[in-house]
Amino acid sequence: MTRSEIRSLIRKRLGETTASFWSDTELNSWINDACTDVAFRSKCLKGVNYFTTITGTGEYAMSALVTAATVLSINEVYYLQNGLTWQKLEATSRTELDIMNPTWKSTDAGTPQKYYFDREEDIFGLFQKPDTDNAGTSYGQIYYTKAHVDISGDSESPQVPDYLQPAVVDFVVANGYEQRGFGDKANDAWQKYYSKIHDYQVERHREKEDEDIVMKNYRNI
């Protein structure tokens, strides 16, 4: 659906076919808020990016590694170890590294085996930090989920999947009813909103389980 179509559905749900109480500008702002929230809660938008590493440097600003999107979470990281072989890295955290090896930050540079990510601090880290043989252009590859980018025109459509676009309507309707003091109607719209996101997550989990079953059967051939 385009933004214009979404806004029309919102007005119908709110019982207002023309901009008498809510302006187009206000609804458009809520539509962007809704898309941002849907993308954050459902992790439905995905991307992949190669990144460059520097000898002896273990931590990087994620916003510098992936400049085309705001990264919400990391699904997988692969690394070109010794410049020859792509290897999947194990996810870890600074806390886990502290427990396993309190002096890990002082460990000599070598072949990266693990990665960690802190979204709030905008930090992406490698352990071990890469040595000369393990640093260079496009030595790393990140598969990630990303934030929604605001839409600005009525002919544009949200980047979220088609199934989740009706949830955008629910989000805005809930905010509209709350603004008018219609608590029961707002709660009903919120329930529909969270239900759509939950259903999406359940379906994605089921698809992942089916994928794992197929992969297990393949490995057993």
Secondary structure as GFF3:
##gff-version 3
##sequence-region A 1 221
A	DSSP	alpha_helix	3	14	.	.	.	ID=ss1
A	DSSP	alpha_helix	24	42	.	.	.	ID=ss2
A	DSSP	beta_strand	46	51	.	.	.	ID=ss3
A	DSSP	beta_strand	59	61	.	.	.	ID=ss4
A	DSSP	alpha_helix	62	65	.	.	.	ID=ss5
A	DSSP	beta_strand	71	81	.	.	.	ID=ss6
A	DSSP	beta_strand	85	88	.	.	.	ID=ss7
A	DSSP	beta_strand	90	91	.	.	.	ID=ss8
A	DSSP	alpha_helix	94	100	.	.	.	ID=ss9
A	DSSP	three_ten_helix	104	106	.	.	.	ID=ss10
A	DSSP	beta_strand	114	118	.	.	.	ID=ss11
A	DSSP	beta_strand	123	127	.	.	.	ID=ss12
A	DSSP	three_ten_helix	132	134	.	.	.	ID=ss13
A	DSSP	beta_strand	140	146	.	.	.	ID=ss14
A	DSSP	three_ten_helix	162	164	.	.	.	ID=ss15
A	DSSP	alpha_helix	165	180	.	.	.	ID=ss16
A	DSSP	alpha_helix	183	219	.	.	.	ID=ss17
###
